[in-house]
Amino acid sequence: MKEFFMLTSIAIVIFCQLSCAPDEEQMQTENPLASDTINGFNAPLLGDVVLENMYEDEARKLTDKTPLQIVTVLEGTSRVVLQARFRGVRDFGFGFPLYECELMDESAEAMGGIAQGMSGSPVGPPGRIMGALALGDIFSRAPTRFWVTSIDAMEASIDHQPLGEFLEQEPVPAAPAAGINATYAPVKTPIMITGIQPHRIQELSSHLPDAQRNFVELFAHIGGAPAAPPARTSPKLAAGDMIGVAIATGDVVNAIGFGTVTQVYDDKFVAFGHPMFGTGKSALPVYRAVTNGVVPNLVASYKSSSIYGNPIGTITKDLTPAIVGEFGAPPSMIPVKVSYHPANSSTAIEKHHRVAYGQESYIPLVASATVAALRMERSNATVDTTVTLEFQETDTVYTESFRSASPSPSEGVLAHTGQIVQFFSDTLTNSTGKATLKAVSISVTDKPQITTAEIVEVTAPEEIIPGESATVSIVLLPHWNAAGDERTIQRDITLEIPADFPAGEANLSVAAAAPPDLFGGEFGPPPGAILDFGFGGFGDEEEQPVPKNLDELIEQMLENQVDAGLITVTLTPSFGGDFPGLPTDLLPGDLPLPEGFLPPVDGEMPEDGEEADDENGDGEIPPDLQLPEGFPPLDGFPFPEDIGPPPTVEVELIIDGFIVTGYKDITVTIKGEDMGDEMMPEEPGAPIIPGAPAEPAEPVEEE
């Protein structure tokens, strides 16, 4: 009996092991492609299999639910076939048809379905390509719907001449881009960016132009420069292979967009099935890529990929149906050197990068991310930054320095550097001619103190005499760690008052270079910004000539640079009345113009009874438009067109090493040497009108 129970127990254990084995194996293989049984899920596409194109006229003859195949890479560099089916032709109005399809592959659905990076994967019946996987349904369950860009439209992109090529031939206007909004979305190109923290992705993404974010998604990625080629990789590029398109490469920041090749034509290929940035003309180096698996995501899964080897060619066109690449030597890129000087250190840390032409907006991103990585902290600080730009069209070098204080200095570097680079690289902003960057150098020095100061008080003499000098005292309140024994900083500045400066009240303004209420703190206006404050003018201000070439533009930009510590002190006569530029005491307050009074005819005021060109044609001024009784004669009356601009005194002061903010405005009195020379009224309220007889002042009765 004991032997019977022993044999029975052994049999039960063996039976349990046999029955549990499949479940255990299934738990160990959550990702089907991680096992050796990949052939059981996805048929591999072996060797140099060439897929034949299926054009629109033939694709429209397919019946609903016709089996299709998707050729893509899910692991390593081997192409596999995923099962799908055709659901119809959809004419969305893009100018070319889209084919609606349905993913029927359980293994692919288990890994996240349609993933970012699959865009461009060839789709068609076995052995055929009807187009590229381009758009996918969002927030959907299996079976996942997706849309295919026709191979007809992608082939047309090869011969299409983008706007950038026209600009090199003759000036033409740019056309606005169109956007889409629907329940579907592009199977976006994932751009893996190394050297940045994940929390900065949103900040950096918002810095890029809107049009450059429609078909891409930025990911903070842990990686580096191109790796060595994996073993047994094919030297050729084929339909369904993964590629990486480089935007920036270097010591810290590498920005690479990943997608799939749709078809190869001798020395050219088409990929993605949608634009990358939609820039038209392009010059992006392209690499072979390896896929390290699909990363599931509730919104949109993506392929974890990396580039390897050397560039194999150039993406020359970036259009709505596809990107077009050419095999051969890679394009030239912009060298970008970022130097970081830690606080109180004479040794700089240098990092080198290269940014693709047409993607100059990534230069400030590279600088900002590099500074953030080298500082190793996100703290309040002030940095001094110098940006140097070299151009292919001229030997003249443009250099601009700026000082910024912010909770994150790398953000200040991002904003300022972006303004400087964009001014020259934006073809719509720079109208003087092409400004092709040859090299960029950005030097950032971390300051040991937060050197900010605000204007808090201004004092001046009670009476200022023309022909003499006047001393104005300016009191600033610096940040507490920049203050000495005294809590404030005082600077005195001397104004030389011209002898012909009008007597009476005058306005004394003291302003920092970039008041925070106008320009948002220490961030000044963009380089070359045209500012119109609406103050009007006398028409004879000295205007800067419009630069006619890049050298003149650089020279003008250098002249217009403003130090962050600049303070401008300006003394101007007070204005008033209805006549700009006319001192208030020249207009009698008790002699207002009658209601409905017409402006002068041909710039001249007709006198009583004088013929005038009026609408009635009777040559007489209507009685209700006569000058009021007691109004002084108009002979010799100084109308604004007869008065030149009043003398203005302006003096500049620089508080070295500081970022100065604030604005103060006070009223001062300009005293004439002889009170009887009509420079100043003898008693308040007694107007002096040139040409009017002098009248004695009314005696003041004493109570």
C-alpha positions in Angstrom: 0.0 0.0 0.0 2.8 2.4 0.8 4.4 1.8 -2.6 1.0 2.4 -4.3 0.7 5.8 -2.7 4.3 6.7 -3.6 3.8 5.8 -7.2 0.5 7.7 -7.3 2.2 10.8 -5.8 5.0 10.7 -8.4 2.4 10.4 -11.2 0.4 13.4 -9.9 3.6 15.6 -9.7 4.6 14.6 -13.3 1.1 15.4 -14.5 1.1 18.8 -12.8 4.4 19.7 -14.3 3.3 18.8 -17.8 0.1 20.7 -17.5 1.7 23.9 -16.1 4.6 24.1 -18.5 2.8 26.2 -21.2 1.6 28.8 -18.6 5.1 29.2 -17.1 6.6 29.6 -20.5 4.0 32.2 -21.4 4.8 34.2 -18.3 8.4 34.1 -19.1 7.8 35.4 -22.6 5.7 38.6 -22.2 7.4 40.2 -25.2 6.9 37.6 -28.1 9.9 39.0 -29.9 12.2 38.4 -27.0 11.9 34.6 -27.4 13.4 32.3 -29.9 9.9 31.5 -31.2 9.6 34.7 -33.2 8.8 32.8 -36.4 5.7 31.5 -34.7 4.3 35.1 -34.4 5.8 37.1 -37.3 7.2 35.7 -40.5 10.7 37.1 -41.0 11.6 38.7 -44.4 14.8 37.0 -45.2 17.5 38.2 -47.7 17.3 41.0 -50.1 13.6 40.7 -50.9 12.5 43.4 -53.3 8.9 44.5 -53.0 7.0 45.6 -56.1 4.9 48.8 -56.2 1.2 48.7 -56.4 -0.2 52.0 -57.7 -3.5 53.7 -57.1 -5.4 52.4 -60.0 -4.7 48.8 -59.0 -5.1 49.5 -55.2 -8.7 50.8 -55.8 -9.7 47.4 -57.2 -8.9 45.6 -53.9 -12.0 44.3 -52.1 -12.8 45.0 -48.5 -10.8 42.9 -46.0 -8.2 41.9 -48.5 -5.2 40.5 -46.5 -2.2 42.8 -46.3 1.3 42.7 -44.8 3.3 45.4 -42.9 7.0 45.1 -43.3 8.9 46.6 -40.4 11.6 46.1 -37.7 10.5 45.2 -34.2 13.8 43.9 -32.7 17.4 44.4 -33.9 17.7 45.0 -37.6 15.7 42.0 -39.0 12.6 42.8 -41.0 9.4 41.0 -40.1 5.9 40.8 -41.6 2.8 41.8 -39.6 -0.7 40.8 -40.7 -3.3 43.4 -41.6 -6.2 43.9 -43.9 -7.5 46.4 -46.4 -10.7 48.4 -45.6 -11.0 50.9 -48.4 -9.7 54.0 -50.2 -10.3 57.3 -48.4 -10.0 60.6 -50.4 -9.3 63.0 -47.5 -8.4 66.0 -49.7 -4.7 65.9 -49.1 -4.2 65.9 -52.8 -3.6 62.2 -52.8 -5.6 59.2 -51.5 -5.1 57.4 -48.2 -5.8 53.7 -47.8 -7.7 52.7 -44.6 -6.4 49.4 -43.1 -6.7 47.3 -40.0 -4.0 45.6 -37.9 -4.8 41.9 -37.5 -1.5 40.8 -35.8 -2.0 39.6 -32.2 1.7 39.7 -31.4 2.0 43.3 -32.6 -1.1 44.3 -30.6 0.3 42.6 -27.5 3.4 44.8 -27.8 1.4 48.1 -28.1 0.0 48.0 -31.6 1.0 50.7 -34.1 4.1 52.3 -32.6 5.8 55.6 -33.3 8.8 54.8 -35.5 6.7 52.5 -37.7 5.7 55.4 -39.9 7.0 54.6 -43.4 6.6 50.8 -43.0 5.6 49.3 -46.4 2.0 48.1 -46.6 0.5 45.9 -49.3 -0.5 42.4 -50.4 2.4 39.9 -50.1 5.3 41.0 -52.2 3.8 44.4 -53.0 3.9 48.0 -51.7 0.8 50.1 -52.0 2.1 52.8 -49.7 3.5 53.6 -46.3 1.9 53.4 -42.8 1.5 57.1 -41.9 -1.5 57.7 -39.6 -3.1 55.8 -36.8 -6.3 55.9 -34.8 -5.8 57.4 -31.3 -7.0 55.9 -28.0 -8.2 52.8 -29.8 -8.4 49.1 -29.0 -7.5 46.1 -31.2 -8.0 45.9 -34.0 -6.1 49.1 -34.5 -7.0 51.2 -37.6 -4.3 53.0 -39.5 -4.0 54.9 -42.8 -1.5 54.4 -45.6 0.0 57.1 -47.8 -0.1 56.0 -51.4 3.2 55.1 -53.1 2.1 57.3 -56.0 2.3 60.4 -53.8 5.6 59.3 -52.3 7.2 58.8 -55.7 5.9 62.2 -56.8 7.9 63.7 -53.9 11.2 62.6 -55.6 10.7 65.0 -58.5 8.9 67.7 -56.6 10.8 71.0 -56.4 10.5 72.5 -52.9 10.2 76.2 -52.1 13.8 76.3 -50.7 15.2 75.5 -54.2 13.1 78.3 -55.7 14.5 80.8 -53.1 18.0 80.0 -54.4 16.9 80.9 -57.9 14.7 84.0 -57.5 12.7 85.7 -54.7 9.3 84.3 -54.1 6.8 84.6 -51.3 6.4 81.8 -48.8 3.1 80.0 -48.4 1.4 79.2 -45.1 1.3 75.6 -43.8 -2.0 73.8 -43.3 -2.9 71.8 -40.1 -5.2 68.9 -39.4 -7.4 68.0 -36.4 -9.3 64.7 -36.2 -9.8 61.5 -34.2 -6.7 60.1 -35.9 -3.1 61.4 -35.6 0.2 61.0 -37.4 2.2 58.0 -36.4 4.8 60.5 -35.3 8.5 60.4 -35.7 10.0 59.9 -32.3 13.0 62.2 -31.8 15.3 60.9 -29.1 17.3 63.6 -27.4 20.2 62.8 -25.1 21.7 65.0 -22.5 18.5 66.5 -21.1 16.3 65.8 -18.1 12.8 64.5 -18.7 11.1 67.5 -17.0 12.7 69.9 -19.6 11.1 68.2 -22.6 8.0 70.4 -22.5 10.1 73.6 -22.1 12.4 72.7 -25.0 9.5 71.6 -27.2 7.6 74.8 -26.7 10.7 76.7 -27.9 10.5 75.1 -31.3 8.3 76.5 -34.0 4.7 75.0 -34.0 5.1 73.6 -37.5 8.1 71.5 -36.3 6.1 69.7 -33.7 3.1 68.4 -35.7 4.7 65.2 -36.9 7.4 64.6 -34.3 7.5 63.9 -30.6 10.4 64.6 -28.4 11.7 62.0 -25.9 14.4 62.4 -23.3 16.7 59.5 -24.1 19.7 57.8 -22.6 22.2 57.2 -25.4 25.0 58.8 -27.3 26.8 59.1 -30.5 26.3 56.5 -33.3 27.4 53.0 -32.2 29.3 50.4 -34.1 27.3 48.3 -36.6 25.6 45.2 -35.1 26.8 41.8 -36.3 25.5 40.4 -39.6 23.9 43.7 -40.7 23.3 44.2 -44.4 25.3 47.1 -46.0 22.3 47.8 -48.2 19.1 49.7 -47.3 15.8 47.9 -48.2 12.0 48.6 -47.8 11.0 48.1 -44.2 14.5 49.0 -42.7 14.8 51.4 -39.8 16.7 54.7 -40.3 17.7 57.5 -38.0 17.6 61.2 -39.2 20.1 63.4 -37.3 19.2 66.9 -36.3 22.1 67.4 -33.9 25.0 65.2 -32.8 27.7 65.8 -30.3 29.3 65.3 -26.9 26.1 65.9 -24.8 23.1 66.4 -27.1 22.1 64.0 -29.8 18.7 64.6 -31.4 17.7 61.8 -33.8 14.4 61.1 -35.5 13.5 57.5 -36.3 11.3 56.0 -38.9 11.0 53.3 -41.6 12.0 53.1 -45.2 9.1 52.6 -47.6 10.8 51.9 -50.9 14.3 52.2 -52.5 15.0 53.5 -56.0 18.6 53.1 -57.1 20.3 56.1 -55.5 17.2 57.4 -53.7 14.6 56.2 -51.2 11.3 57.4 -49.7 10.3 57.0 -46.1 7.9 57.9 -43.2 4.7 58.4 -45.3 4.3 61.9 -43.8 6.6 64.9 -43.3 9.2 65.0 -40.5 9.2 68.8 -40.2 7.6 69.8 -43.5 10.4 72.2 -44.4 10.4 71.3 -48.1 14.1 71.5 -48.9 16.2 69.6 -46.3 19.8 68.7 -45.6 19.7 66.1 -42.8 22.2 63.3 -42.5 20.6 59.8 -42.4 22.0 56.7 -40.6 21.0 53.1 -40.4 19.2 52.3 -37.1 18.7 49.3 -34.8 15.5 48.8 -32.8 15.8 47.8 -29.2 12.1 46.7 -28.8 8.7 48.4 -28.7 7.9 50.4 -25.6 4.1 50.2 -24.8 2.3 53.4 -24.0 -1.4 54.0 -23.3 -1.5 56.9 -25.8 1.1 55.8 -28.4 3.7 53.1 -28.2 7.1 53.8 -29.7 10.2 52.0 -30.9 13.3 52.3 -28.8 16.0 52.8 -31.4 19.5 54.0 -31.9 21.7 54.8 -35.0 24.9 53.0 -35.8 27.8 53.3 -38.2 28.5 56.4 -40.4 25.9 58.4 -42.3 24.8 56.8 -45.5 23.3 59.8 -47.2 21.1 62.9 -46.9 17.4 63.6 -46.5 17.0 66.2 -49.3 13.2 66.8 -49.3 10.7 66.9 -46.4 7.2 67.0 -48.0 3.7 66.0 -47.0 3.6 62.5 -48.5 7.2 61.5 -47.5 10.8 62.4 -46.9 13.2 61.8 -49.8 16.7 60.6 -49.2 19.7 60.2 -51.4 22.6 57.8 -50.9 26.1 59.1 -50.8 28.2 61.6 -48.8 26.5 63.2 -45.8 25.6 66.9 -45.8 27.7 69.5 -44.1 26.5 70.6 -40.6 27.0 73.7 -38.4 29.8 73.3 -35.8 28.5 74.5 -32.4 31.0 74.9 -29.5 29.6 75.4 -26.0 32.0 76.6 -23.3 31.0 76.6 -19.7 33.0 78.5 -17.0 32.0 77.4 -13.5 31.8 80.1 -10.8 35.2 81.4 -9.7 37.0 79.1 -12.1 39.4 80.1 -14.9 39.1 76.7 -16.6 36.3 76.3 -19.1 34.6 73.0 -20.0 34.2 72.7 -23.8 31.6 70.5 -25.6 31.3 70.2 -29.3 28.2 69.5 -31.4 27.0 69.7 -35.0 23.5 70.9 -36.0 21.9 70.3 -39.4 21.3 73.2 -41.7 17.6 74.2 -41.7 17.3 73.2 -38.0 19.1 76.3 -36.6 16.3 76.4 -33.9 18.1 73.5 -32.2 21.2 75.5 -31.6 19.9 77.3 -28.5 18.4 73.9 -27.4 21.9 72.3 -27.6 23.4 75.3 -25.7 20.8 75.2 -23.0 20.8 71.5 -22.5 24.7 71.4 -22.4 24.8 74.2 -19.8 22.2 72.5 -17.7 24.1 69.2 -17.8 27.4 70.8 -16.9 26.1 73.0 -14.1 24.6 69.9 -12.4 22.0 72.0 -10.6 18.9 74.0 -11.2 19.4 77.1 -9.1 19.0 80.9 -9.1 22.0 82.5 -10.7 23.3 85.1 -13.0 25.3 84.1 -16.1 27.3 86.2 -18.6 27.0 84.7 -22.1 28.7 85.6 -25.3 27.4 84.3 -28.6 29.7 84.4 -31.7 28.3 83.8 -35.2 30.4 83.2 -38.3 28.9 83.3 -41.8 29.7 81.8 -45.1 28.8 84.9 -47.0 31.1 87.3 -45.2 34.3 87.4 -43.1 32.6 89.8 -40.6 31.9 88.1 -37.3 28.9 89.0 -35.2 29.4 88.8 -31.4 26.8 89.7 -28.8 27.0 89.4 -25.0 24.1 89.3 -22.6 23.5 88.9 -18.9 20.6 87.1 -17.5 19.3 86.2 -14.0 16.7 83.6 -13.6 15.7 80.6 -11.4 17.3 78.4 -14.2 20.1 80.1 -16.1 19.9 77.5 -18.9 16.4 78.9 -19.7 18.0 82.4 -20.1 20.6 81.0 -22.4 17.8 79.3 -24.4 15.7 82.4 -24.8 18.5 84.9 -25.6 20.5 82.6 -27.9 17.3 81.7 -29.7 16.6 85.4 -30.4 20.1 86.0 -31.7 20.2 82.9 -34.0 16.7 83.3 -35.3 17.3 86.9 -36.3 19.9 85.8 -38.9 18.5 82.4 -39.8 14.9 83.4 -40.3 14.5 84.3 -44.0 11.4 86.5 -43.2 13.2 88.5 -40.5 16.5 89.0 -42.3 15.7 90.8 -45.6 19.3 91.9 -46.3 20.4 88.6 -47.9 21.3 85.1 -47.0 23.1 84.5 -43.7 24.4 81.0 -43.7 26.0 80.1 -40.4 29.5 78.7 -40.8 30.2 78.2 -37.1 28.6 79.1 -33.7 30.4 79.6 -30.4 28.6 80.1 -27.1 30.5 80.9 -23.9 28.6 80.9 -20.6 30.2 82.1 -17.3 28.4 81.3 -14.1 28.5 84.4 -11.8 29.0 83.9 -8.1 26.4 86.5 -7.2 22.9 87.4 -8.3 23.8 90.9 -9.5 20.5 92.6 -10.0 19.5 96.1 -9.0 16.3 98.2 -9.3 16.1 102.0 -9.6 14.2 103.2 -6.4 14.9 106.9 -6.1 16.0 109.9 -8.1 16.9 113.4 -6.8 17.8 116.6 -8.7 18.2 120.3 -7.8 15.0 122.2 -7.2 16.0 124.8 -9.9 18.1 124.1 -12.9 19.7 127.1 -14.7 20.3 126.8 -18.5 23.9 127.1 -19.5 25.0 125.4 -16.3 25.5 121.8 -15.1 23.1 119.9 -12.8 23.9 116.8 -10.8 21.3 114.0 -10.6 21.6 111.3 -7.9 20.3 107.8 -8.7 19.7 105.3 -5.9 19.5 101.6 -6.7 18.5 98.7 -4.5 20.6 95.6 -5.4 20.0 92.0 -4.5 21.0 91.4 -0.8 24.1 89.4 -1.7 25.5 92.1 -3.9 25.1 94.9 -1.4 27.9 96.2 0.8 27.7 97.9 4.2 25.0 100.2 2.8 21.8 98.6 1.7 21.6 100.8 -1.4 23.9 101.9 -4.2 24.1 105.6 -5.2 25.5 107.0 -8.4 25.7 110.7 -9.4 25.6 111.8 -13.0 26.1 115.3 -14.4 23.9 116.9 -17.0 25.1 119.9 -19.1 22.1 122.1 -19.7 22.1 124.0 -23.0 21.8 127.8 -22.7 18.7 127.8 -25.0 16.8 125.2 -22.9 13.2 126.5 -22.4 12.3 127.8 -19.0 9.5 126.3 -17.0 8.7 122.7 -16.0 10.7 119.9 -17.5 10.5 116.1 -17.3 13.5 114.2 -15.9 13.3 110.4 -16.6 15.7 107.8 -15.4 15.2 104.4 -17.1 17.0 101.1 -17.2 17.8 99.6 -20.6 14.9 97.1 -20.4 12.2 98.0 -17.9 10.4 94.8 -16.7 7.0 96.2 -17.5 7.9 96.6 -21.2 10.1 93.6 -21.9 9.5 91.0 -19.1 12.4 91.6 -16.8 16.0 91.2 -17.8 15.0 89.8 -21.2 15.3 92.8 -23.6 13.6 93.2 -26.9 14.6 90.7 -29.7 17.6 91.8 -31.7 16.6 94.2 -34.5 13.0 94.6 -33.1 11.2 97.7 -34.3 9.6 99.5 -31.4 7.0 102.2 -31.8 5.9 103.6 -28.5 3.4 106.0 -30.1 5.0 109.1 -28.6 5.0 110.8 -32.0 7.8 113.1 -33.1 8.8 116.2 -34.9 9.8 114.4 -38.1 13.4 115.2 -38.2 14.8 112.5 -35.9 17.9 110.8 -37.2 16.8 107.4 -38.6 19.1 104.5 -39.2 19.4 103.5 -42.9 18.0 100.2 -43.9 21.0 97.8 -44.3 21.5 96.6 -47.9 23.7 93.6 -47.2 24.8 91.3 -44.4 27.9 93.4 -43.5 25.8 96.5 -43.0 23.3 94.5 -41.0 26.0 93.1 -38.7 27.4 96.6 -38.2 24.0 98.0 -37.3 23.3 95.2 -34.9 26.6 95.8 -33.2 25.8 99.5 -32.8 22.4 98.8 -31.4 23.6 96.4 -28.6 22.6 97.5 -25.1 24.3 96.6 -21.9 22.1 95.1 -19.2 23.5 97.6 -16.7 22.7 100.7 -18.8 20.8 103.6 -17.3 19.6 106.5 -19.5 18.9 109.9 -17.9 16.8 112.2 -20.2 15.7 115.8 -19.6 12.9 117.2 -21.9 10.6 120.2 -21.7 7.1 119.4 -20.5 4.5 119.4 -23.3 0.8 120.4 -23.1 -2.3 121.7 -24.8 -3.5 120.6 -28.2 -0.2 121.4 -29.8 2.6 118.9 -29.3 5.8 120.6 -28.6 4.3 123.8 -27.4 4.9 124.8 -23.8 1.8 124.8 -21.6 2.1 128.5 -20.7 1.7 129.5 -24.4 -1.9 128.4 -24.5 -4.4 130.4 -22.4 -6.5 128.1 -20.3 -9.5 130.5 -20.4 -9.6 130.9 -24.2 -10.6 127.4 -25.5 -11.3 127.0 -29.1 -15.1 127.0 -29.9 -17.0 123.8 -30.3 -16.8 122.5 -33.9 -13.8 124.6 -34.7 -12.3 123.4 -38.0 -8.5 122.7 -38.4 -6.5 125.2 -40.4 -6.9 125.2 -44.2 -3.7 124.2 -46.0 -1.8 124.4 -42.7 -2.8 128.1 -42.1 -5.4 129.5 -39.7 -7.7 132.1 -41.6 -8.5 135.3 -39.7 -11.9 136.9 -39.2 -13.5 137.5 -42.6 -10.7 136.1 -44.6 -11.6 134.1 -47.6 -11.1 130.3 -47.2 -11.6 127.2 -49.3 -14.6 125.9 -47.5 -17.1 123.3 -48.6 -19.9 125.8 -49.0 -17.9 127.7 -51.6 -19.0 131.2 -50.3 -15.5 132.1 -49.3 -16.6 133.1 -45.8 -16.0 131.5 -42.5 -19.2 130.6 -40.8 -20.0 132.9 -37.8 -20.0 129.9 -35.4 -16.4 129.2 -36.4 -15.0 132.7 -35.9 -12.2 133.1 -33.4 -13.6 133.8 -29.9 -13.7 137.4 -28.6 -10.5 138.4 -26.9 -8.4 135.7 -28.6 -5.0 137.2 -29.3 -4.0 138.0 -32.8 -2.6 135.1 -34.8 0.3 137.1 -36.3 3.5 135.6 -34.9 1.6 132.8 -33.1 4.1 129.8 -32.9 2.2 126.9 -34.4 3.9 123.5 -34.0 5.1 123.4 -37.6 7.1 126.6 -36.9 8.7 125.2 -33.8 11.7 122.9 -34.1 12.2 120.0 -31.7 13.0 121.3 -28.2 16.5 120.6 -26.9 16.9 117.3 -25.1 19.6 116.4 -22.7 20.4 112.7 -22.5 23.2 111.0 -20.6 24.0 107.3 -20.2 25.4 105.5 -17.2 26.5 101.9 -16.9 26.4 99.9 -13.6 29.1 97.4 -14.6 28.2 93.8 -13.9 24.6 94.4 -12.9 21.2 93.8 -14.5 19.4 97.1 -13.8 15.6 97.3 -13.9 13.1 100.0 -13.2 12.0 103.5 -14.2 11.6 106.8 -12.4 10.1 110.1 -13.7 10.2 113.4 -11.8 9.4 117.0 -12.6 12.0 119.8 -12.3 12.0 123.5 -12.8 14.1 125.3 -15.4 14.7 128.8 -14.2 15.4 131.7 -16.7 18.2 134.2 -16.0 15.8 137.2 -16.4 12.2 136.6 -15.3 11.0 139.5 -17.5 12.3 138.0 -20.8 9.1 136.0 -21.3 10.9 132.7 -20.6 8.8 132.2 -17.5 5.6 133.8 -16.3 6.0 136.3 -13.5 3.0 134.8 -11.6 1.4 131.4 -11.9 -1.6 131.3 -14.3 -0.6 134.5 -16.3 0.0 133.2 -19.8 2.5 134.8 -22.1 1.4 134.8 -25.8 4.0 136.0 -28.3 2.5 139.1 -30.2 0.0 139.8 -27.4 0.2 143.1 -25.5 1.5 142.7 -22.0 -1.1 143.3 -19.3 -0.4 144.0 -15.7 -1.2 141.2 -13.3 -4.4 141.6 -11.2 -3.6 142.8 -7.7 -4.1 140.1 -5.0 -6.5 141.3 -2.3 -5.4 140.5 1.2 -7.9 139.1 3.6 
